[in-house]
């Protein structure tokens, strides 16, 4: 049985690698005769910080500009900076990070199969099948978010803490995962608490983990305070303050409820696992982390693009897969359904159920994007047009030209021009506004401040009332560049753009 299970797992991993490579190719696009690889826009913000660090400008968005912590994934940003050491053109650097994410995905599936298949290797295959077909996990990983490293880290934390006598040094080292993003510390603390309820208690390891978490969190806060003048990232103020709490909670609950029906089969199987083995520390920790992710989703108001599933829930999907596989196995054992050689009541049934549960746990838009090779990938057309705008400005603009961007990732990365983030990820003033609305990461803007104080020369697009603002209508004109890119240029700024098409100001 072990030989067949290993062969099945190897085949699954091969399919996962092929699907991931195909998806990465689908996120790329052809532009001016070149194949361009690009991450989703927020990840490209981190790429801009990473490149500026690599080039000696510091961990900043604008070289020579104000230091603002406009990213929330320090560990990932530092890894991106290391990739900028490679002799790659800007059009191919994102591919290097996507390949890293594929490697992390593969490692996650292997570790998941090992954890779920401790007693029965086919349960490991079933759990891996669930995770491989969970579209939000795949999409957000390959789009360059921090989902891939966070998912592997959570599995590693679960594996180490579930041991009867976890090594204190290893647990303390795992606390460094809190540097992936600030909220990772919450998940690590929850894992420690879940392990504390199991026997044997492993007091030394739990104490080491708590001290490690305090040390890494303290170091991260101290770095923010000393380097940026604020211990908390700018994104904290943008996304978690200055907006009505009831709107945040309602949006988060709505996001979770939309996803809930598809996850119900997996949750039901997970409940069976917990009933069958209530004292198993592995299952306790996994269930705790899944529950924390659900609560966190509500508390922060969900993700901005719910139809693809949330980035904040996706990292715990492998843990849900583990619980589901163990639950199906427990049900089969209790009901004595296993029969040698029977596909319907043996290992095959477990794999089929978990694969179907993984598909069900994927919102329909994400499922189609992951499985249909003809479906467009997340934001690919926006990435194409933003890359075209960035390259146009890079090649034909004076270095002093200032751009105001709604899409704060691709255009600044490609153009290398001083940028103004009109939605506030890298702008202190906008991030600290108080507003009476909520939309994850996109609820704050201030046109008085942008137009009168920042005074950009170019807007990538008008939105959120800017298109009706008399000052914008008076001072900016629509320009179509020879490559078809459309942007909005301040009257009088034409000398800052070379080779403007005839008829433009």
N, C-alpha and C positions, 0 to 999 in steps of 0.2 A: 504493500500500500504506500509506503514512504517513497519508493522509487517513482510510482505513478504520480503521486502528489508533487514531487519535485519536478517531474517533467511537465505537469500541468502548470505549475508556478513559473517555470522557465518560459513556457509558451505565452503565458499571460504577460510576463515582463517584456517579452519580445514585441507583443502587440502594443503594449503601452508605449514602448520606445518609438515604435513606428508611428503610432497615432500622435505622439508628442512632437516628433520631428515634422510630421505633416502639418500639424497646427502651427508650429513656429514658422514654417514656410508660408502658411496662409496669412500670418500676421504681417509679413513683409509685402513690399510693393515695388513696382518699377517706376523710377522717376529719372528723367533725363538720361536714359540709357543705363542707369545704375540700379542694382538691387539693394533696397534699403530695408534694414531691420530696425524695428522701433517697438518700445514698450508702451504700455498705456500711459496717458498723459501724466498722472501723478507720479509714476515711477520715473519719468523723465525729469521731474523736478529734482528727485534724489540724484539722478545722473548728472545734473548740472552742478549740484553741490560737490559731488564726487570728483568731477573733472577739475573744478576750480581748486579743490584741495590738492589734487595730483599736480597741478601746474604751479603750485606755490602761492595761490591767492588766499588760501585759508578755506575753512568750511563755510563758505558764503554763497549766496545766490548771484550777487553782482560783484565782480572783482573791484575792490576799492570802495564798495558801497557799505551801507550799514550792516552790521552783523545781526542777522535774524535767523532763528532756528525754525526754518520753514519746512522741515521734514520731521517725521515721527519714528524713524527707523534707523537709528545711529549705526547699529551693527551692519545692516544691509548697505547703507551708504558708504561705510568704510570698505566693505567688500567691493562695491562698485568702483571705488577709487583705486583699489588694487588692480582691477581689470583694466583701468585706463593706463596702466604701465605697459600693457601689451601693444605691439606695433600694429594697431588697427585704426582704420579710418572711422570717422564718426558714424558712418552708415552701417558699420559692422560691429560696433562695440556692444550694442544691445544684444546681438546674437550671442556674444560670449556669456552674458549674464543669463540668457535663456538656456544655454547649454548647462550652466551651473544648476539652474532650477530643474532641468531634466534629471541630472545626476542626483539631486536631493529627492526628487520624486521617486526615483528607483530605489534609493536607500530607504525611504519611508515604506515602500511596499515590502521590501525584504524584512525590515524590522517588524512591520505589522504582521506579516505571515508567521514570523517566528513567535511573536507574542500570542497570537490567536491560536496557533497550532502547537502549543506546548504539549498537549496530550493527544491531539489528533491532527496530523498535518493537513488533512483536507479542510479543517476549519480555518487554517491559515490561508489556504487557497481561496476559500469563500470570502474571507475578510478582504483579501487583496483584490478580488474581483469587484467587490462593493466599491472600494476606494478608487480603483481604476476607472470605473464608470461614473463616479461622482463628478459631474461636469464642473460645478463651482470650484472644486479643489484643483482640477486640471487647468481651467481657464485662468483663474487668478494666479496660479503658480507661474504659468507660462507667459502671462502678460507682464510679469516682472514685479508683482507686489511681494510682500514679505510672507505670503502664505506658505510657500514651499519650505523655507527654513524653519518657520514657526511650527508647521505640522511635524517635521522630523524631530524638532526639539521637544515638543509635547510627548511624542512617542518615547523618546529617550528618557525623559523625566518619569514617565509612567513605568517603563521597564526597570529602571534603576530603583525607584522607590518601592516597587512591588516585591522586591527581593526580601527574603526573611531577615537578612542582615545587610542592608545597603551600606556601602563604604562611605564614610563621612566625607572623605576628600572628593569623591566623585560627585556626591550630592552638592557639595559646596561649589564645585566647578560648574555644574549645570545651572546654578543660579545666574551665571553670566549670560544666559539666554534672555534675561530681562533687558539686556542692551539691544535686543532685536527691535523692540518697541516698548514704550512705557507700560502698556497694559499687560505685557507678558508677565510682569511681576505679580499681578493679580492671580494669574493662572498658576504660577509656581507656588504662591502662598496657599492657594486652594488645594493643590496636590499635596503639599506638606500636611495640611490639616486633615485631608482624607487618609493619609498614611498614619497619622497619629491616632486614628480610631481603630486601627488594625493591630493585631498581635502577631509576633512580638513588637513592642513599641519602637524599637530602634532609636532610643533617645539621643544618642551621640550624632547619628546621621541627621536627624531632624533639627537638632540644634545647629549643626554645621550648615545645613541648608538655610535656616533662618538667618544666621550670621552672614552667610554668603550673599543672600538676597539683600540684606541691609547694607552690606559693603558695596555691592555693585550699584544698587539704587542710589546710595549716598554719593558714590563717585560720579554717577551720571548727573545727579542734581548739582553737584559742585562744579562739574564741567560746564553745565549750562549757565550757572551763575557767573563763573569767572570769564567764560568766553563770550557769552551772549548778553550778560547782564541780567539774566532771568533764569532761575533753575528749571522752569517749565518751558516746553516747546511752544512756539507761536501757534501751532496747530491746536494746542489745548484751549487757548483763549478763543480761537476761531470756531471750534466745533462743540465746545462744552460750556461756554459762558455767554452771558448777554442775550439769552433767548429763553422764552417761557418754558419751564420744565414740563408742564403738562403737554405742550406740543411735541417736545422731544420724546416723552414716554409714549404718547399716542402713535407717533410715527414709528417708533421702534416696535411697539406691540403689533401694529398693522403689518410691518415687514415680516415679523416672526409668524404671524397667523397665516399670511399668504403662503409661507413655506411649509407650515405645519402639516397639512394633509399629505404631502408627499413623503414626509419623514415618519409618518405614523407606523408603517410596517416595521421600520427599523427600530423605532421606539418600543413597539410591542415585543419584538424579539429581545431587545435589551432588557426589558422588564423581566422576561423569563430567565435571562442569565442571572440577574440579581436575586431573584427568588430562589433559584437553584443553588447559588453559591453566595449567600449574603456576606460571608466573612472573607471572601477572596479579595486581597488588597488590590490586585490588578483591576478587577472589575469596579471596586469602589472608587479608585482614583479616576479611571476612565469615565465613569458615570458622573462624578463630581465635576470634572472638567467640561463635559458636555452641558451640564446644568448651568455652570458658570457662564459658558458662552451664550446660552440662551438668555440668561438674565442680563448679561452685558449688552447684548443686542438691543434689548428694550431700553436699558439705561442710557445708551448713547444715541438712540434714535434711528438705529439701523444704518444700512449702507445707502449710498446715493443712487445706485442702480439695482433695484431690488430684483429685476427680472433675471439677473445672472446669479442670484444668491449673494449672501453677504460675505465679505472678506473676513469678518470677525467671527463667523461661524464655521467657515470652510476649514480652518486648521484642525478642528476637532472631528471632522468627518471620518478620518481613519480610526479614531477612538470609538465613534459610533459604529463603524464597521466591525471592530473587534467585539463590541458588546452584542451586536446582532448575530454574528457568526457563533459566538459562544451560546447565545440564547437558543438558536435553532438546534445546535448540537445537544443542549440540555433537554429540549423538548423531545427530540428523537430518542434520547436515552430513557427519559421518563416513560414514554409511550411504547418503548421497545419496538420502534419502527425500523431500526437498522437491520437489514438483511444482506448477507454477503452476496455480491454480484447484482444487487438490485439498484438500478440507477435512480428510480423514482423515490425510493425510501432510504437511500444511502447517501454517499458523498455527493453524488450528482444533484440530489434535491437541495442539499445545503448550498452548493455553489450557485445553482440556478436562483434560489430564493434571494441570496445575498446580492447577486448581480442585478436582479430585478429591483431589490430595495435600493441599491445604489442609483439606478436609473430614476426610480420614483423620487429619490431625495434631490433630484436635479430639477430646478424650474425648467419649464418647457423651452424657453428661449436659450438657456444655457445648454440644455441637452441637445438641441438641434445644432448649435454652434460647435459642440464638441464632436458629435458623431457624423454630421453631414459635411463632407469635404467641399461641397459647393456653397455652403452658408458663409456669409461674410463674418469676419471675426470682430471682436469688440473694438469699436472706434477706428477701424482700419481706414475708412475714407477720411475721417477727421485727421488722422495721423498723416495721411498722404497730403492733404491740402495744407496742414500746418507745417509739414516738412518743406513743401514747395515755397510757402511764404518765408520760412526761416532761411532757406538757401538763397532766395531772391534778395532778401535784405542783407545777408552775409556778403553776397557778391557785389551789391550795387549801392550799399548805404555807407554814409560816413560813420566812423566808429562812435561819434558823439550822439547819433540819433537815438532817441529814447522811445521804446515801444511799450504800450499798455496792452496787456494780454488777459483774456478770459481763460485761454488754454495756456497755463503757466509752465508747461513741461517742454513740449517739442520746440516751439518757436524760439525761446531763449537759448535752448541747448544748441540748436543749429545755427542761429544768427550770431550768437556771442555778443549781442548788443545789450546795453543797459535796459533792464526791464522793470515794469511796474505791474505787480500782481493785483488786478482790480478786485479779485475775490479774496484776497487777504492772507493766503498761506504764508507768504514771505513779506508781509507788511504789518507792522505792529499796530498802526492806527486802525486799520480796517478790522483786524482780528479782535480788537478790544471794543468794537462797537456794541451797543445794546439795541436790539431790534425786536419787533413784535411778531416775527415769523420764524419758521424753521424749515430748513432743507439741508440734509447732511453735507456740510462743507461748502454750501453755495447759498447761504442765507444773508451774507453781509456784503455790502458795497456802499460807496460814498462818492457820488459823482462830483459834489462840490469840492471835495478833497483832491480827487484825481485831476479834475479839469483846472482848478484854480491854484493848487499847491504843487502837484507833481508835474503838470503841464507836459504831457507826452507829445511826441511828434507824429506817432502812428498808433492807431487802434487796430487790433486784429479783426474786431467785429463790434457792432453795437448790440446791446441787449439790456434787459432789466430797466427799461425807461430811458437809457442813454440815447436811443434812436429818436426820442421825442424831446430831448433837452435842447432848448434854444441855443445854448452855447455850443453844443456839439454840431448842430445844424448850421450854425454861423461860421464856425472855425474849421470844420473838417469837410473834406470832399472825398467821394468814393473814387478809387483808382483801380483800374484793371491793368496788371502788368502783362508784358508780352507772353509770359508763360501761363496766362489765364488766372493767376492769383488775384483775389480782390482784397483790398485793405482800405483803410481810411487815413488820409494824410492831412496834417494841419496846414492850413493856408500859410504860405511863407516858408514852409519847410522843404520846398522842392529842391533847393541847392544841396540838401543833405542826401538826396537820392540821385544817383547818377543814372543816365540812360532811361529816364522816364519816357513812356510812350507819348507820341505826339498828341496834343490836345489835352493832356493832363497839366494841372497847375504846377 
